[in-house]
Amino acid sequence: MTFQLTVPTMSCSACGETITEAIRAIDPTAVVQAEPKTKQVTVDTQATISAVKQAIVNAGYRVA
């Protein structure tokens, strides 16, 4: 399943890497594209959207 999330607190490429690592911790095969300029995270994963959101929150970011 592919979905797009807005993460307003993502401000740099290091934030994007942290978010990517958090998502891959719950689904190692996930394809993640984090774009700090637009605050968008696109995820192709087998995990549920709620699990992905929780992983991002647990990493210290807010999901809009």
N, CA, C and O atoms as a Tripos MOL2 file, in Angstrom:
@<TRIPOS>MOLECULE
protein
  256   255    64     0     0
PROTEIN
NO_CHARGES

@<TRIPOS>ATOM
      1 N           0.8430   -1.1700    0.0000 N.3       1 MET1
      2 CA          0.0000    0.0000    0.0000 C.3       1 MET1
      3 C           0.8930    1.2390    0.0000 C.2       1 MET1
      4 O           1.8820    1.3090    0.7290 O.2       1 MET1
      5 N           0.5280    2.1990   -0.8200 N.am      2 THR2
      6 CA          1.2780    3.4470   -0.8860 C.3       2 THR2
      7 C           0.3990    4.5860   -0.3760 C.2       2 THR2
      8 O          -0.7680    4.7070   -0.7490 O.2       2 THR2
      9 N           0.9760    5.4050    0.4720 N.am      3 PHE3
     10 CA          0.2450    6.5750    0.9540 C.3       3 PHE3
     11 C           1.2180    7.7030    1.2250 C.2       3 PHE3
     12 O           2.4270    7.4950    1.3210 O.2       3 PHE3
     13 N           0.6660    8.9080    1.3480 N.am      4 GLN4
     14 CA          1.4700   10.1080    1.5700 C.3       4 GLN4
     15 C           1.0240   10.7720    2.8640 C.2       4 GLN4
     16 O          -0.1680   10.9220    3.1320 O.2       4 GLN4
     17 N           2.0060   11.1620    3.6500 N.am      5 LEU5
     18 CA          1.7340   11.8210    4.9250 C.3       5 LEU5
     19 C           2.4350   13.1740    4.9540 C.2       5 LEU5
     20 O           3.4780   13.3610    4.3270 O.2       5 LEU5
     21 N           1.8530   14.1040    5.6810 N.am      6 THR6
     22 CA          2.4830   15.4060    5.9060 C.3       6 THR6
     23 C           3.0740   15.4040    7.3070 C.2       6 THR6
     24 O           2.3910   15.1160    8.2900 O.2       6 THR6
     25 N           4.3610   15.7330    7.3750 N.am      7 VAL7
     26 CA          5.0690   15.7780    8.6600 C.3       7 VAL7
     27 C           5.6110   17.1990    8.8220 C.2       7 VAL7
     28 O           6.7380   17.4870    8.4190 O.2       7 VAL7
     29 N           4.8020   18.0900    9.4160 N.am      8 PRO8
     30 CA          5.1830   19.5090    9.4800 C.3       8 PRO8
     31 C           6.4510   19.7890   10.2820 C.2       8 PRO8
     32 O           7.0620   20.8440   10.1080 O.2       8 PRO8
     33 N           6.8560   18.8770   11.1480 N.am      9 THR9
     34 CA          8.0470   19.1150   11.9700 C.3       9 THR9
     35 C           9.3270   18.5790   11.3210 C.2       9 THR9
     36 O          10.3980   18.6750   11.9210 O.2       9 THR9
     37 N           9.2420   18.0180   10.1140 N.am     10 MET10
     38 CA         10.4310   17.5580    9.3910 C.3      10 MET10
     39 C          11.0640   18.7680    8.7200 C.2      10 MET10
     40 O          10.4520   19.3930    7.8530 O.2      10 MET10
     41 N          12.2960   19.1010    9.1200 N.am     11 SER11
     42 CA         12.8860   20.3330    8.6230 C.3      11 SER11
     43 C          14.1750   20.1590    7.8240 C.2      11 SER11
     44 O          14.6410   21.1150    7.2050 O.2      11 SER11
     45 N          14.7620   18.9620    7.8220 N.am     12 CYS12
     46 CA         16.0270   18.7860    7.1080 C.3      12 CYS12
     47 C          16.1800   17.3410    6.6420 C.2      12 CYS12
     48 O          15.3510   16.4880    6.9600 O.2      12 CYS12
     49 N          17.2310   17.0780    5.8970 N.am     13 SER13
     50 CA         17.4370   15.7260    5.3760 C.3      13 SER13
     51 C          17.7080   14.7300    6.4990 C.2      13 SER13
     52 O          17.3590   13.5550    6.3770 O.2      13 SER13
     53 N          18.3250   15.1800    7.5900 N.am     14 ALA14
     54 CA         18.5550   14.2840    8.7250 C.3      14 ALA14
     55 C          17.2200   13.8470    9.3370 C.2      14 ALA14
     56 O          17.0700   12.7040    9.7680 O.2      14 ALA14
     57 N          16.2580   14.7650    9.3700 N.am     15 CYS15
     58 CA         14.9130   14.4090    9.8420 C.3      15 CYS15
     59 C          14.3170   13.3320    8.9410 C.2      15 CYS15
     60 O          13.7310   12.3610    9.4190 O.2      15 CYS15
     61 N          14.4740   13.5160    7.6430 N.am     16 GLY16
     62 CA         13.9660   12.5380    6.6840 C.3      16 GLY16
     63 C          14.5940   11.1690    6.8830 C.2      16 GLY16
     64 O          13.9160   10.1460    6.7780 O.2      16 GLY16
     65 N          15.8880   11.1510    7.1700 N.am     17 GLU17
     66 CA         16.5810    9.8840    7.4160 C.3      17 GLU17
     67 C          16.0750    9.2190    8.6910 C.2      17 GLU17
     68 O          15.8970    8.0020    8.7310 O.2      17 GLU17
     69 N          15.8450   10.0150    9.7280 N.am     18 THR18
     70 CA         15.3240    9.4750   10.9810 C.3      18 THR18
     71 C          13.9370    8.8760   10.7700 C.2      18 THR18
     72 O          13.6420    7.7950   11.2790 O.2      18 THR18
     73 N          13.0970    9.5650   10.0310 N.am     19 ILE19
     74 CA         11.7480    9.0760    9.7420 C.3      19 ILE19
     75 C          11.8170    7.7980    8.9080 C.2      19 ILE19
     76 O          11.0840    6.8430    9.1640 O.2      19 ILE19
     77 N          12.6950    7.7860    7.9180 N.am     20 THR20
     78 CA         12.8630    6.5910    7.0790 C.3      20 THR20
     79 C          13.2910    5.4020    7.9240 C.2      20 THR20
     80 O          12.7480    4.3080    7.7680 O.2      20 THR20
     81 N          14.2550    5.5990    8.8170 N.am     21 GLU21
     82 CA         14.7250    4.5200    9.6890 C.3      21 GLU21
     83 C          13.6040    4.0290   10.6020 C.2      21 GLU21
     84 O          13.4810    2.8270   10.8420 O.2      21 GLU21
     85 N          12.7940    4.9430   11.1080 N.am     22 ALA22
     86 CA         11.6890    4.5600   12.0010 C.3      22 ALA22
     87 C          10.6710    3.6940   11.2570 C.2      22 ALA22
     88 O          10.1670    2.7150   11.8060 O.2      22 ALA22
     89 N          10.3740    4.0540   10.0210 N.am     23 ILE23
     90 CA          9.4170    3.2740    9.2380 C.3      23 ILE23
     91 C          10.0130    1.9140    8.8740 C.2      23 ILE23
     92 O           9.3250    0.8940    8.9350 O.2      23 ILE23
     93 N          11.2800    1.9020    8.5000 N.am     24 ARG24
     94 CA         11.9260    0.6290    8.1380 C.3      24 ARG24
     95 C          12.1230   -0.2820    9.3440 C.2      24 ARG24
     96 O          12.3400   -1.4820    9.1780 O.2      24 ARG24
     97 N          12.0520    0.2650   10.5430 N.am     25 ALA25
     98 CA         12.1380   -0.5690   11.7480 C.3      25 ALA25
     99 C          10.9000   -1.4500   11.8740 C.2      25 ALA25
    100 O          10.9760   -2.5520   12.4170 O.2      25 ALA25
    101 N           9.7550   -0.9690   11.3720 N.am     26 ILE26
    102 CA          8.5340   -1.7790   11.4400 C.3      26 ILE26
    103 C           8.2870   -2.5500   10.1560 C.2      26 ILE26
    104 O           7.5540   -3.5390   10.1600 O.2      26 ILE26
    105 N           8.8960   -2.1040    9.0400 N.am     27 ASP27
    106 CA          8.7910   -2.8090    7.7600 C.3      27 ASP27
    107 C          10.1000   -2.6030    6.9980 C.2      27 ASP27
    108 O          10.2630   -1.6030    6.2980 O.2      27 ASP27
    109 N          11.0350   -3.5520    7.1360 N.am     28 PRO28
    110 CA         12.3480   -3.3980    6.4850 C.3      28 PRO28
    111 C          12.2880   -3.2830    4.9630 C.2      28 PRO28
    112 O          13.2420   -2.8040    4.3500 O.2      28 PRO28
    113 N          11.2000   -3.7090    4.3490 N.am     29 THR29
    114 CA         11.0850   -3.6470    2.8930 C.3      29 THR29
    115 C          10.3810   -2.3780    2.4100 C.2      29 THR29
    116 O          10.1770   -2.2040    1.2090 O.2      29 THR29
    117 N          10.0120   -1.5000    3.3270 N.am     30 ALA30
    118 CA          9.2930   -0.2700    2.9620 C.3      30 ALA30
    119 C          10.1540    0.6140    2.0650 C.2      30 ALA30
    120 O          11.3680    0.7160    2.2380 O.2      30 ALA30
    121 N           9.4890    1.2470    1.1020 N.am     31 VAL31
    122 CA         10.1430    2.2480    0.2570 C.3      31 VAL31
    123 C           9.6480    3.6000    0.7500 C.2      31 VAL31
    124 O           8.4520    3.8890    0.7120 O.2      31 VAL31
    125 N          10.5810    4.4210    1.2110 N.am     32 VAL32
    126 CA         10.2260    5.7000    1.8350 C.3      32 VAL32
    127 C          10.9030    6.8440    1.0780 C.2      32 VAL32
    128 O          12.0990    6.7910    0.7920 O.2      32 VAL32
    129 N          10.1310    7.8610    0.7640 N.am     33 GLN33
    130 CA         10.6630    9.0890    0.1850 C.3      33 GLN33
    131 C          10.2400   10.2360    1.0850 C.2      33 GLN33
    132 O           9.0570   10.5650    1.1770 O.2      33 GLN33
    133 N          11.2150   10.8370    1.7440 N.am     34 ALA34
    134 CA         10.9360   11.9520    2.6440 C.3      34 ALA34
    135 C          11.4770   13.2290    2.0140 C.2      34 ALA34
    136 O          12.6560   13.3060    1.6690 O.2      34 ALA34
    137 N          10.6240   14.2190    1.8660 N.am     35 GLU35
    138 CA         10.9840   15.4820    1.2240 C.3      35 GLU35
    139 C          10.8050   16.6290    2.2250 C.2      35 GLU35
    140 O           9.6970   17.1400    2.3890 O.2      35 GLU35
    141 N          11.8990   17.0350    2.8970 N.am     36 PRO36
    142 CA         11.7910   18.0940    3.9080 C.3      36 PRO36
    143 C          11.2300   19.4110    3.3850 C.2      36 PRO36
    144 O          10.5240   20.1060    4.1160 O.2      36 PRO36
    145 N          11.5260   19.7700    2.1390 N.am     37 LYS37
    146 CA         11.0560   21.0570    1.6050 C.3      37 LYS37
    147 C           9.5390   21.1280    1.5570 C.2      37 LYS37
    148 O           8.9530   22.1740    1.8340 O.2      37 LYS37
    149 N           8.9000   20.0110    1.2030 N.am     38 THR38
    150 CA          7.4400   20.0020    1.0970 C.3      38 THR38
    151 C           6.7660   19.3980    2.3210 C.2      38 THR38
    152 O           5.5410   19.4210    2.4440 O.2      38 THR38
    153 N           7.5870   18.8510    3.2360 N.am     39 LYS39
    154 CA          7.0910   18.1990    4.4590 C.3      39 LYS39
    155 C           6.2970   16.9230    4.1560 C.2      39 LYS39
    156 O           5.4900   16.4840    4.9760 O.2      39 LYS39
    157 N           6.5250   16.3270    2.9720 N.am     40 GLN40
    158 CA          5.7780   15.1420    2.5520 C.3      40 GLN40
    159 C           6.6280   13.8870    2.7020 C.2      40 GLN40
    160 O           7.8210   13.8840    2.3980 O.2      40 GLN40
    161 N           5.9910   12.8250    3.1760 N.am     41 VAL41
    162 CA          6.6240   11.5130    3.2650 C.3      41 VAL41
    163 C           5.7350   10.5480    2.4870 C.2      41 VAL41
    164 O           4.5640   10.3650    2.8200 O.2      41 VAL41
    165 N           6.2960    9.9360    1.4540 N.am     42 THR42
    166 CA          5.5800    8.9470    0.6750 C.3      42 THR42
    167 C           6.1050    7.5790    1.0740 C.2      42 THR42
    168 O           7.3140    7.3470    1.0930 O.2      42 THR42
    169 N           5.1830    6.6710    1.3930 N.am     43 VAL43
    170 CA          5.5640    5.3620    1.9090 C.3      43 VAL43
    171 C           4.8610    4.2690    1.1120 C.2      43 VAL43
    172 O           3.6480    4.3160    0.9080 O.2      43 VAL43
    173 N           5.6390    3.2870    0.6650 N.am     44 ASP44
    174 CA          5.0930    2.0770    0.0480 C.3      44 ASP44
    175 C           5.4560    0.9540    1.0000 C.2      44 ASP44
    176 O           6.6250    0.5870    1.1150 O.2      44 ASP44
    177 N           4.4500    0.4010    1.6890 N.am     45 THR45
    178 CA          4.7090   -0.5310    2.7720 C.3      45 THR45
    179 C           3.5850   -1.5420    2.9300 C.2      45 THR45
    180 O           2.4720   -1.3400    2.4450 O.2      45 THR45
    181 N           3.8940   -2.6250    3.6140 N.am     46 GLN46
    182 CA          2.8830   -3.6110    3.9760 C.3      46 GLN46
    183 C           2.2770   -3.2860    5.3460 C.2      46 GLN46
    184 O           1.2670   -3.8700    5.7380 O.2      46 GLN46
    185 N           2.9030   -2.3470    6.0720 N.am     47 ALA47
    186 CA          2.4050   -1.9510    7.3940 C.3      47 ALA47
    187 C           1.1510   -1.0850    7.2340 C.2      47 ALA47
    188 O           0.9160   -0.5000    6.1770 O.2      47 ALA47
    189 N           0.3630   -1.0170    8.2880 N.am     48 THR48
    190 CA         -0.8340   -0.1820    8.2510 C.3      48 THR48
    191 C          -0.4450    1.2880    8.3730 C.2      48 THR48
    192 O           0.6250    1.6220    8.8820 O.2      48 THR48
    193 N          -1.3220    2.1490    7.9020 N.am     49 ILE49
    194 CA         -1.0510    3.5820    7.9900 C.3      49 ILE49
    195 C          -0.9400    4.0180    9.4480 C.2      49 ILE49
    196 O          -0.1330    4.8890    9.7730 O.2      49 ILE49
    197 N          -1.7340    3.4260   10.3220 N.am     50 SER50
    198 CA         -1.6600    3.7990   11.7410 C.3      50 SER50
    199 C          -0.3270    3.3740   12.3470 C.2      50 SER50
    200 O           0.2170    4.0840   13.1930 O.2      50 SER50
    201 N           0.2090    2.2260   11.9290 N.am     51 ALA51
    202 CA          1.5090    1.7750   12.4390 C.3      51 ALA51
    203 C           2.6210    2.7060   11.9590 C.2      51 ALA51
    204 O           3.5470    3.0180   12.7080 O.2      51 ALA51
    205 N           2.5230    3.1420   10.7130 N.am     52 VAL52
    206 CA          3.5280    4.0600   10.1690 C.3      52 VAL52
    207 C           3.4510    5.4080   10.8910 C.2      52 VAL52
    208 O           4.4790    5.9710   11.2670 O.2      52 VAL52
    209 N           2.2480    5.9170   11.0800 N.am     53 LYS53
    210 CA          2.0860    7.1870   11.8130 C.3      53 LYS53
    211 C           2.6730    7.0750   13.2140 C.2      53 LYS53
    212 O           3.3610    7.9850   13.6760 O.2      53 LYS53
    213 N           2.4020    5.9570   13.8920 N.am     54 GLN54
    214 CA          2.9110    5.7720   15.2510 C.3      54 GLN54
    215 C           4.4360    5.7110   15.2550 C.2      54 GLN54
    216 O           5.0710    6.2460   16.1640 O.2      54 GLN54
    217 N           5.0290    5.0710   14.2580 N.am     55 ALA55
    218 CA          6.4920    5.0020   14.1650 C.3      55 ALA55
    219 C           7.0920    6.3990   14.0130 C.2      55 ALA55
    220 O           8.1210    6.7080   14.6130 O.2      55 ALA55
    221 N           6.4390    7.2410   13.2030 N.am     56 ILE56
    222 CA          6.9150    8.6120   13.0040 C.3      56 ILE56
    223 C           6.7900    9.4110   14.3060 C.2      56 ILE56
    224 O           7.7030   10.1500   14.6750 O.2      56 ILE56
    225 N           5.6660    9.2610   14.9910 N.am     57 VAL57
    226 CA          5.4550    9.9510   16.2740 C.3      57 VAL57
    227 C           6.4800    9.4740   17.2980 C.2      57 VAL57
    228 O           7.0390   10.2830   18.0380 O.2      57 VAL57
    229 N           6.7280    8.1700   17.3460 N.am     58 ASN58
    230 CA          7.7020    7.6230   18.2900 C.3      58 ASN58
    231 C           9.1190    8.1370   18.0090 C.2      58 ASN58
    232 O           9.9560    8.2050   18.9100 O.2      58 ASN58
    233 N           9.3730    8.4980   16.7430 N.am     59 ALA59
    234 CA         10.6730    9.0580   16.3710 C.3      59 ALA59
    235 C          10.7940   10.5380   16.7370 C.2      59 ALA59
    236 O          11.8580   11.1380   16.5860 O.2      59 ALA59
    237 N           9.6810   11.1260   17.2250 N.am     60 GLY60
    238 CA          9.7160   12.5020   17.7040 C.3      60 GLY60
    239 C           9.1320   13.5380   16.7620 C.2      60 GLY60
    240 O           9.3750   14.7340   16.9210 O.2      60 GLY60
    241 N           8.3630   13.0850   15.7820 N.am     61 TYR61
    242 CA          7.7640   14.0110   14.8070 C.3      61 TYR61
    243 C           6.2460   13.9780   14.8890 C.2      61 TYR61
    244 O           5.6530   13.0170   15.3790 O.2      61 TYR61
    245 N           5.6340   15.0470   14.3970 N.am     62 ARG62
    246 CA          4.1680   15.1360   14.4010 C.3      62 ARG62
    247 C           3.6660   14.8810   12.9940 C.2      62 ARG62
    248 O           4.2290   15.3810   12.0210 O.2      62 ARG62
    249 N           2.6060   14.1010   12.8940 N.am     63 VAL63
    250 CA          1.9850   13.8190   11.6020 C.3      63 VAL63
    251 C           0.7020   14.6220   11.5190 C.2      63 VAL63
    252 O          -0.1440   14.5450   12.4090 O.2      63 VAL63
    253 N           0.5550   15.4020   10.4400 N.am     64 ALA64
    254 CA         -0.6410   16.2280   10.2790 C.3      64 ALA64
    255 C          -1.8130   15.3850    9.7990 C.2      64 ALA64
    256 O          -2.9110   15.9070    9.6060 O.2      64 ALA64
@<TRIPOS>BOND
     1     1     2 1
     2     2     3 1
     3     3     4 2
     4     3     5 am
     5     5     6 1
     6     6     7 1
     7     7     8 2
     8     7     9 am
     9     9    10 1
    10    10    11 1
    11    11    12 2
    12    11    13 am
    13    13    14 1
    14    14    15 1
    15    15    16 2
    16    15    17 am
    17    17    18 1
    18    18    19 1
    19    19    20 2
    20    19    21 am
    21    21    22 1
    22    22    23 1
    23    23    24 2
    24    23    25 am
    25    25    26 1
    26    26    27 1
    27    27    28 2
    28    27    29 am
    29    29    30 1
    30    30    31 1
    31    31    32 2
    32    31    33 am
    33    33    34 1
    34    34    35 1
    35    35    36 2
    36    35    37 am
    37    37    38 1
    38    38    39 1
    39    39    40 2
    40    39    41 am
    41    41    42 1
    42    42    43 1
    43    43    44 2
    44    43    45 am
    45    45    46 1
    46    46    47 1
    47    47    48 2
    48    47    49 am
    49    49    50 1
    50    50    51 1
    51    51    52 2
    52    51    53 am
    53    53    54 1
    54    54    55 1
    55    55    56 2
    56    55    57 am
    57    57    58 1
    58    58    59 1
    59    59    60 2
    60    59    61 am
    61    61    62 1
    62    62    63 1
    63    63    64 2
    64    63    65 am
    65    65    66 1
    66    66    67 1
    67    67    68 2
    68    67    69 am
    69    69    70 1
    70    70    71 1
    71    71    72 2
    72    71    73 am
    73    73    74 1
    74    74    75 1
    75    75    76 2
    76    75    77 am
    77    77    78 1
    78    78    79 1
    79    79    80 2
    80    79    81 am
    81    81    82 1
    82    82    83 1
    83    83    84 2
    84    83    85 am
    85    85    86 1
    86    86    87 1
    87    87    88 2
    88    87    89 am
    89    89    90 1
    90    90    91 1
    91    91    92 2
    92    91    93 am
    93    93    94 1
    94    94    95 1
    95    95    96 2
    96    95    97 am
    97    97    98 1
    98    98    99 1
    99    99   100 2
   100    99   101 am
   101   101   102 1
   102   102   103 1
   103   103   104 2
   104   103   105 am
   105   105   106 1
   106   106   107 1
   107   107   108 2
   108   107   109 am
   109   109   110 1
   110   110   111 1
   111   111   112 2
   112   111   113 am
   113   113   114 1
   114   114   115 1
   115   115   116 2
   116   115   117 am
   117   117   118 1
   118   118   119 1
   119   119   120 2
   120   119   121 am
   121   121   122 1
   122   122   123 1
   123   123   124 2
   124   123   125 am
   125   125   126 1
   126   126   127 1
   127   127   128 2
   128   127   129 am
   129   129   130 1
   130   130   131 1
   131   131   132 2
   132   131   133 am
   133   133   134 1
   134   134   135 1
   135   135   136 2
   136   135   137 am
   137   137   138 1
   138   138   139 1
   139   139   140 2
   140   139   141 am
   141   141   142 1
   142   142   143 1
   143   143   144 2
   144   143   145 am
   145   145   146 1
   146   146   147 1
   147   147   148 2
   148   147   149 am
   149   149   150 1
   150   150   151 1
   151   151   152 2
   152   151   153 am
   153   153   154 1
   154   154   155 1
   155   155   156 2
   156   155   157 am
   157   157   158 1
   158   158   159 1
   159   159   160 2
   160   159   161 am
   161   161   162 1
   162   162   163 1
   163   163   164 2
   164   163   165 am
   165   165   166 1
   166   166   167 1
   167   167   168 2
   168   167   169 am
   169   169   170 1
   170   170   171 1
   171   171   172 2
   172   171   173 am
   173   173   174 1
   174   174   175 1
   175   175   176 2
   176   175   177 am
   177   177   178 1
   178   178   179 1
   179   179   180 2
   180   179   181 am
   181   181   182 1
   182   182   183 1
   183   183   184 2
   184   183   185 am
   185   185   186 1
   186   186   187 1
   187   187   188 2
   188   187   189 am
   189   189   190 1
   190   190   191 1
   191   191   192 2
   192   191   193 am
   193   193   194 1
   194   194   195 1
   195   195   196 2
   196   195   197 am
   197   197   198 1
   198   198   199 1
   199   199   200 2
   200   199   201 am
   201   201   202 1
   202   202   203 1
   203   203   204 2
   204   203   205 am
   205   205   206 1
   206   206   207 1
   207   207   208 2
   208   207   209 am
   209   209   210 1
   210   210   211 1
   211   211   212 2
   212   211   213 am
   213   213   214 1
   214   214   215 1
   215   215   216 2
   216   215   217 am
   217   217   218 1
   218   218   219 1
   219   219   220 2
   220   219   221 am
   221   221   222 1
   222   222   223 1
   223   223   224 2
   224   223   225 am
   225   225   226 1
   226   226   227 1
   227   227   228 2
   228   227   229 am
   229   229   230 1
   230   230   231 1
   231   231   232 2
   232   231   233 am
   233   233   234 1
   234   234   235 1
   235   235   236 2
   236   235   237 am
   237   237   238 1
   238   238   239 1
   239   239   240 2
   240   239   241 am
   241   241   242 1
   242   242   243 1
   243   243   244 2
   244   243   245 am
   245   245   246 1
   246   246   247 1
   247   247   248 2
   248   247   249 am
   249   249   250 1
   250   250   251 1
   251   251   252 2
   252   251   253 am
   253   253   254 1
   254   254   255 1
   255   255   256 2
@<TRIPOS>SUBSTRUCTURE
     1 MET1         2 RESIDUE 1 A MET
     2 THR2         6 RESIDUE 1 A THR
     3 PHE3        10 RESIDUE 1 A PHE
     4 GLN4        14 RESIDUE 1 A GLN
     5 LEU5        18 RESIDUE 1 A LEU
     6 THR6        22 RESIDUE 1 A THR
     7 VAL7        26 RESIDUE 1 A VAL
     8 PRO8        30 RESIDUE 1 A PRO
     9 THR9        34 RESIDUE 1 A THR
    10 MET10       38 RESIDUE 1 A MET
    11 SER11       42 RESIDUE 1 A SER
    12 CYS12       46 RESIDUE 1 A CYS
    13 SER13       50 RESIDUE 1 A SER
    14 ALA14       54 RESIDUE 1 A ALA
    15 CYS15       58 RESIDUE 1 A CYS
    16 GLY16       62 RESIDUE 1 A GLY
    17 GLU17       66 RESIDUE 1 A GLU
    18 THR18       70 RESIDUE 1 A THR
    19 ILE19       74 RESIDUE 1 A ILE
    20 THR20       78 RESIDUE 1 A THR
    21 GLU21       82 RESIDUE 1 A GLU
    22 ALA22       86 RESIDUE 1 A ALA
    23 ILE23       90 RESIDUE 1 A ILE
    24 ARG24       94 RESIDUE 1 A ARG
    25 ALA25       98 RESIDUE 1 A ALA
    26 ILE26      102 RESIDUE 1 A ILE
    27 ASP27      106 RESIDUE 1 A ASP
    28 PRO28      110 RESIDUE 1 A PRO
    29 THR29      114 RESIDUE 1 A THR
    30 ALA30      118 RESIDUE 1 A ALA
    31 VAL31      122 RESIDUE 1 A VAL
    32 VAL32      126 RESIDUE 1 A VAL
    33 GLN33      130 RESIDUE 1 A GLN
    34 ALA34      134 RESIDUE 1 A ALA
    35 GLU35      138 RESIDUE 1 A GLU
    36 PRO36      142 RESIDUE 1 A PRO
    37 LYS37      146 RESIDUE 1 A LYS
    38 THR38      150 RESIDUE 1 A THR
    39 LYS39      154 RESIDUE 1 A LYS
    40 GLN40      158 RESIDUE 1 A GLN
    41 VAL41      162 RESIDUE 1 A VAL
    42 THR42      166 RESIDUE 1 A THR
    43 VAL43      170 RESIDUE 1 A VAL
    44 ASP44      174 RESIDUE 1 A ASP
    45 THR45      178 RESIDUE 1 A THR
    46 GLN46      182 RESIDUE 1 A GLN
    47 ALA47      186 RESIDUE 1 A ALA
    48 THR48      190 RESIDUE 1 A THR
    49 ILE49      194 RESIDUE 1 A ILE
    50 SER50      198 RESIDUE 1 A SER
    51 ALA51      202 RESIDUE 1 A ALA
    52 VAL52      206 RESIDUE 1 A VAL
    53 LYS53      210 RESIDUE 1 A LYS
    54 GLN54      214 RESIDUE 1 A GLN
    55 ALA55      218 RESIDUE 1 A ALA
    56 ILE56      222 RESIDUE 1 A ILE
    57 VAL57      226 RESIDUE 1 A VAL
    58 ASN58      230 RESIDUE 1 A ASN
    59 ALA59      234 RESIDUE 1 A ALA
    60 GLY60      238 RESIDUE 1 A GLY
    61 TYR61      242 RESIDUE 1 A TYR
    62 ARG62      246 RESIDUE 1 A ARG
    63 VAL63      250 RESIDUE 1 A VAL
    64 ALA64      254 RESIDUE 1 A ALA
